[in-house]
């Protein structure tokens, strides 16, 4: 596998995963890899086994994150703000139903 091929393993396609950077051929985003690594403290070997990934894809995703950390963090914060705003505007009917509130 050439260096140029490895560079293209992290892709962004508008109609897949909301355009987030992801591993080519998967719906696993760089954000997923970072969360599993930092929050769940999964090793690369654990991720590879659990999600049928190659180690080089996992390390490439982490390298991509560290090379673009500021941009990605800002993008993820904006995404979280959008989600929070939508949750405020459109409360979950299921959640309301389960807690005995009005729909």
N, C-alpha and C positions, 0 to 999 in steps of 0.2 A: 504494500500500500504506500503510495507516494505522499509527500507532504502536502501537495496541492489537493489530493483527494481528501486528506484529513481536514483541511481547511473548509471543505464544502460539506462536511458531516453535520454542521450546525446550520440549520436553515430557518427561514421565516417565510411562511406562506399565508397571505391574508385570510384565506378561507379555512385554514387549519389551526386550531388552538388559538383563535383570535389574533393570529399573526405573531404570536410570541415565538421567540427563538426556541427551537426544539431540535431533537436528534432526528436526522433524516431517516425516514422509514418507520418512524414511531410517532405517537402522540404524546411522548414524554418530553416535557419542556425543560429548559435549563433551570427554570424556577423549581420544578419538581426535584431535580437532582440536588439543587442547593438546599431545599427544605429537608430532604431525606438526610443529607449529609450533616447539616448544621442543627436542625431541630430534633430529628430522630436519632442522630449520631450513628447512622448506618455507614458501614464501610463500603468501599467500591465493590468489593467481592460480594457483599450481601445484596447490593443493588443489582449487580449483574445476574446473580442467581434468581432473585425474586422477580425481576422484570425482563429477563431474557435479553440483556444488553451485553455489549462487549466492553471490557474494561477501558479500552482506548476512547470509546464514546463517552463514558462517564468522566474520565479525566479531561477529555476535550471540552465537555460541557462546563466543568469546573474552571478550566483555564479561560474559557470564553467569558464566564461570569467575572473572574478576577480582572480580566483585561477590560471589561466594560461595566464594572461594578456600579459606578456612579449613575450611569445612564439607566441600567437595569433597575436599580433601587428606586430611582425616580419614577420609572414606568410602572413598577409594581405598586408603589404608593398611590399613584394616580388611579390605577386599576382598583385598589382597595377602596378608595374614596368613592369611585363610581358605584361599586357594589353596595357600599353603605348607604349611599343616596337612594339607590333603587330599592333597597330593603325598607327604607323609611317611607318611600312613596308607595310601594306595593307590598304591604305586610303579608306574611305567609298565612294563607287561609288554614292550612293544615295545623300550623303552630297554634293559631287562635282556637281552632276546634279542639285540639288536644288539651288545652289549658282551660277549656270551658268558657272562653270569651266569645265575643261576636265575630262573625266572619266578615 
